Amino acid sequence: MNKKEKVQFIMNELEKLYPDPPVPLDHTDPYTLLIAVLLSAQCTDARVNTVTPELFELADSAKKMAHVSVAEIKAIIRPCGLSPAKSKNIHRLSELLLELHGGEVPADFEALEALPGVGHKTASVVMAQAFGVPAFPVDTHIHRLMYRWGLTNGKNVDQTERDAKRLFPEEKWNDLHLQIIFYAREFSPARGLKWETDLLLRECGRPSEQRKWMPKTSELQ
């Protein structure tokens, strides 16, 4: 199939599997989502979801968090890793939200990316999942599958994001980035992939990736 047909096939299959993909990080509003996404850097969503209840019981708004010490934040979020930097960023960004945005999370890419610890991917997740603005946050799963499917050259996440936005219709971006993540976790991991269960690799994979994962018996047939 050509690239256009491949893209349509991928979207159709993902829609069948995950028609209403949930947001993996537990949150109640844009602020708690922002903090959860920040914590998820180099940490699993599942681990973040075990840590945030205690953190948000202590402080679930910028105003409350700004009055919590960095040490208290650090002690709670330690299981997420990188706690020295993350605790300082959470505290400082909460102060900045109060100073610059009335304590509210701004629905603006530039304003979000100006906050400490908030990069383009984090801002994209918040814009998509908190405010419904079309965005295509690229994490390691999406980067891997876009390359595995032959839809990007794998050069870097910026290129992968540009290719995803070019190939997929804008109105599908917010669901698609979640659907791809769920598919990657369930059927197309970085290691231990099972050829027989990864339909999209079998049907849409770049030839080098198919050869890498195809069982040797299949190659001989």
C-alpha positions as CSV (number, residue, x, y, z in Angstrom):
1,M,0.0,0.0,0.0
2,N,1.1,3.6,-0.6
3,K,1.7,6.0,2.2
4,K,-1.8,7.6,2.0
5,E,-3.4,4.1,2.2
6,K,-1.1,3.1,5.0
7,V,-2.1,6.2,7.1
8,Q,-5.8,5.4,6.5
9,F,-5.3,1.8,7.5
10,I,-3.5,2.8,10.7
11,M,-6.2,5.2,11.7
12,N,-8.9,2.7,11.0
13,E,-7.3,0.0,13.1
14,L,-6.5,2.3,16.0
15,E,-10.0,3.6,16.0
16,K,-11.3,0.0,16.2
17,L,-9.0,-0.8,19.1
18,Y,-9.2,2.5,21.1
19,P,-12.4,4.3,20.0
20,D,-12.4,6.6,23.1
21,P,-8.8,6.7,24.4
22,P,-8.6,7.9,28.0
23,V,-5.9,10.3,29.3
24,P,-3.4,8.0,31.0
25,L,-2.5,10.6,33.7
26,D,-5.0,11.1,36.5
27,H,-5.9,14.8,36.9
28,T,-8.9,17.0,37.7
29,D,-8.0,20.2,35.9
30,P,-5.3,21.9,33.7
31,Y,-3.0,22.5,36.7
32,T,-3.0,19.0,38.0
33,L,-2.5,17.7,34.4
34,L,0.4,20.0,34.0
35,I,2.1,18.8,37.2
36,A,1.4,15.1,36.3
37,V,2.9,15.6,32.8
38,L,6.0,17.3,34.3
39,L,6.4,14.3,36.7
40,S,6.1,11.8,33.8
41,A,9.4,12.8,32.3
42,Q,11.6,9.6,32.4
43,C,8.9,8.0,34.6
44,T,5.9,5.8,33.7
45,D,2.4,7.1,33.8
46,A,1.4,4.3,36.2
47,R,4.1,5.4,38.7
48,V,3.1,9.1,38.4
49,N,-0.5,8.0,39.2
50,T,0.6,6.4,42.5
51,V,2.4,9.6,43.5
52,T,0.0,12.4,42.6
53,P,-2.8,11.6,45.0
54,E,-0.6,12.5,48.0
55,L,0.9,15.5,46.2
56,F,-2.5,16.9,45.2
57,E,-4.0,16.2,48.7
58,L,-1.2,18.6,49.9
59,A,-1.7,21.1,47.1
60,D,-3.9,20.9,44.0
61,S,-3.6,24.5,42.8
62,A,-0.8,26.9,42.0
63,K,-1.7,29.0,45.0
64,K,-1.5,26.1,47.4
65,M,1.7,24.6,45.8
66,A,3.5,27.9,46.0
67,H,3.2,27.8,49.8
68,V,4.6,24.2,50.0
69,S,8.3,23.9,50.4
70,V,10.5,22.4,47.7
71,A,11.7,19.9,50.3
72,E,8.1,18.7,50.9
73,I,7.4,18.4,47.2
74,K,10.7,16.5,46.7
75,A,9.9,14.0,49.4
76,I,6.6,13.1,47.9
77,I,7.7,12.9,44.2
78,R,11.0,11.0,44.9
79,P,9.6,7.8,43.3
80,C,9.2,9.6,40.0
81,G,12.9,10.2,39.6
82,L,14.7,13.5,39.0
83,S,13.1,14.8,42.1
84,P,15.6,17.6,42.9
85,A,14.9,19.4,39.5
86,K,11.2,18.5,39.3
87,S,10.4,19.7,42.8
88,K,12.1,23.1,42.1
89,N,10.3,23.4,38.8
90,I,6.9,22.6,40.3
91,H,7.4,25.2,43.0
92,R,8.7,27.9,40.7
93,L,6.2,27.4,38.0
94,S,3.4,27.6,40.6
95,E,4.8,31.0,41.7
96,L,5.0,32.1,38.1
97,L,1.4,31.1,37.4
98,L,0.3,33.3,40.3
99,E,2.5,36.2,39.2
100,L,1.8,36.1,35.5
101,H,-1.5,34.2,34.9
102,G,-3.7,34.8,38.0
103,G,-2.9,31.3,39.2
104,E,-4.4,29.7,36.1
105,V,-2.6,27.5,33.5
106,P,-2.5,29.5,30.2
107,A,-3.9,27.9,27.1
108,D,-1.0,29.1,25.1
109,F,2.0,27.2,23.8
110,E,4.5,30.1,24.2
111,A,3.4,30.9,27.7
112,L,3.5,27.3,28.8
113,E,6.9,26.7,27.3
114,A,8.2,29.7,29.2
115,L,7.5,27.9,32.5
116,P,10.4,26.0,34.2
117,G,10.5,22.3,33.4
118,V,7.9,22.7,30.6
119,G,9.1,21.8,27.2
120,H,7.3,21.5,23.9
121,K,6.0,18.0,24.5
122,T,4.6,18.8,28.0
123,A,3.0,22.0,26.6
124,S,1.5,20.0,23.7
125,V,0.0,17.4,26.1
126,V,-1.6,20.1,28.2
127,M,-2.9,22.0,25.2
128,A,-4.4,18.8,23.7
129,Q,-5.8,17.1,26.8
130,A,-6.7,20.1,29.0
131,F,-7.9,22.6,26.4
132,G,-8.7,20.5,23.3
133,V,-6.3,22.4,21.1
134,P,-5.0,20.2,18.2
135,A,-1.5,19.1,19.0
136,F,0.7,16.0,18.5
137,P,2.9,15.4,21.5
138,V,5.6,12.9,20.4
139,D,6.9,10.6,23.2
140,T,9.3,7.7,22.8
141,H,6.4,5.4,21.8
142,I,5.1,7.6,19.0
143,H,8.7,8.3,17.8
144,R,9.4,4.5,17.7
145,L,6.1,3.5,15.9
146,M,6.3,6.4,13.3
147,Y,9.7,5.1,12.4
148,R,8.6,1.4,12.5
149,W,5.7,2.2,10.2
150,G,8.0,4.0,7.7
151,L,6.2,7.4,8.3
152,T,9.3,9.3,9.4
153,N,13.1,8.9,9.1
154,G,13.6,8.7,12.9
155,K,16.0,11.6,12.8
156,N,14.6,13.3,15.9
157,V,11.3,13.9,17.7
158,D,10.8,17.3,16.0
159,Q,10.9,15.7,12.6
160,T,8.6,13.0,13.8
161,E,6.1,15.6,15.0
162,R,6.2,17.5,11.7
163,D,5.7,14.3,9.7
164,A,2.8,13.2,12.0
165,K,1.1,16.6,11.6
166,R,1.6,16.5,7.8
167,L,0.3,12.9,7.4
168,F,-2.6,12.7,9.8
169,P,-5.7,15.0,9.7
170,E,-5.7,17.7,12.3
171,E,-9.0,16.8,13.8
172,K,-7.6,13.4,14.6
173,W,-4.4,14.5,16.3
174,N,-5.6,14.6,19.9
175,D,-7.0,11.1,19.9
176,L,-4.4,9.6,17.6
177,H,-1.4,10.5,19.8
178,L,-3.1,8.6,22.7
179,Q,-4.2,5.7,20.4
180,I,-0.6,5.2,19.2
181,I,0.7,5.2,22.7
182,F,-1.8,2.6,23.8
183,Y,-1.0,0.5,20.7
184,A,2.7,0.7,21.3
185,R,2.4,-0.4,24.9
186,E,0.1,-3.3,24.1
187,F,1.3,-4.6,20.8
188,S,4.5,-2.9,19.7
189,P,7.1,-2.4,22.5
190,A,10.7,-1.5,22.0
191,R,11.8,-5.0,23.1
192,G,10.0,-8.3,23.2
193,L,7.7,-7.5,20.3
194,K,5.5,-10.4,19.1
195,W,5.2,-10.5,15.3
196,E,1.9,-12.4,15.4
197,T,0.1,-9.8,17.5
198,D,1.5,-6.6,15.9
199,L,-0.9,-6.2,12.9
200,L,0.3,-2.7,12.0
201,L,3.9,-3.8,11.8
202,R,3.0,-6.8,9.6
203,E,0.8,-4.7,7.3
204,C,2.5,-1.2,7.4
205,G,6.0,-1.7,8.7
206,R,9.1,-0.5,6.9
207,P,10.8,-3.6,5.3
208,S,13.9,-3.3,7.6
209,E,11.7,-3.4,10.7
210,Q,9.6,-6.3,9.3
211,R,12.8,-8.3,8.7
212,K,14.0,-7.5,12.2
213,W,10.9,-8.9,13.9
214,M,9.6,-11.5,11.5
215,P,10.1,-15.1,12.8
216,K,12.8,-17.0,11.0
217,T,10.3,-19.7,10.0
218,S,8.2,-17.1,8.1
219,E,11.3,-15.8,6.3
220,L,11.9,-19.3,5.0
221,Q,8.4,-19.8,3.7
